[in-house]
Amino acid sequence: MTDSTEGTEPTDPTEEQTKRDLAARRGAETAVYQPAEDSALLASAVEKRGRGRLLEVGTGSGWVASRAARDVPEVSAVVASDLSPHACRAARERAVAGGVDGATVDEADADAAPAGAPPLFDVVRADLVEPFDDDAFDTVAFNPPYLPTDPENEWDDWMERALSGGQSGRELIDPFLGTVGRVLAPGGVALLLVSSLTGYDAVLDRVRECGFEHEVVVEESYPFETLSVLALTREAEA
Amino acid sequence: MKESLMDILCDPLDKSDLELEVDERDGEEIIEGRLVGTVTGEVYPIEDGIPNLLPPDMRDEE
């Protein structure tokens, strides 16, 4: 969510930057977050660490999930989920158009599909990991809405919800860390994108509280933030 | 959604099993139908191939 075309008003840099980021995104696209630097970084982490059955939480336009299905041979099935009905439709349209939707191959039974066939791809409208079984996924990827936002400036529309992490920037990260362990299969990994704008150390504290070991898979610095993707594994297995 | 997705879905309210009811199917893909909580009785719609598994209090917004 780095904005490379910052304006010139000499006010509180962090707050002004956040407002401009949100405003720019809001103007650029009205309902669904479009792929940006953070999406590319999460996709590269998925290429390195994704395998088996993969869930992308908060898939937005479905770009990362489709990349996982198409480009990562270790990934056998992809579930893309989002709270927003607009994002869910966009993700499904992208998958069908990109040919990563396993079911579009005529009437071919998925079990009978030849090796190298596209993995299964499904879209589910969901709140984080709530409607998924225990131990369901080998990989869970999440690029959360993370921009800290003054409650006075919230718009309460779908784009705002795609970007804002509430006052702390961690409004979605905390419940994600508290629940993702349940749906991870033994040996599974969660890939979480963290921005320095959100407070890297505060996220790491929460990671440890929730019983995860972490390592940094990929990291990029931009003028106003550093983005990292953490691989989280259960402490006992690390 | 593919029928195989049933293997990993549960009722978001209590993590109990769901039952699939199909109205329209295209090969493996369930296009229209619903998922029903076997314990809660809650009905989760499947529209245009996308199951809506938000709990009832979060479901209304468009």
Interface residues (C-beta under 8 A of the other chain):
Chain A: R53 V79 L83 P85 C88 R89 R92 D101 G102 A103 T104 D106 E107 A108 D109 A110 L120 D122 V123 V124 R125 A126 D127 E130 P131 F132 D133 D134 A136 F137
Chain B: M1 K2 S4 L5 D7 I8 L9 C10 D11 P12 K15 D26 G27 E28 E29 D48 G49 I50 P51 N52 L53 L54 P55 M58 E62
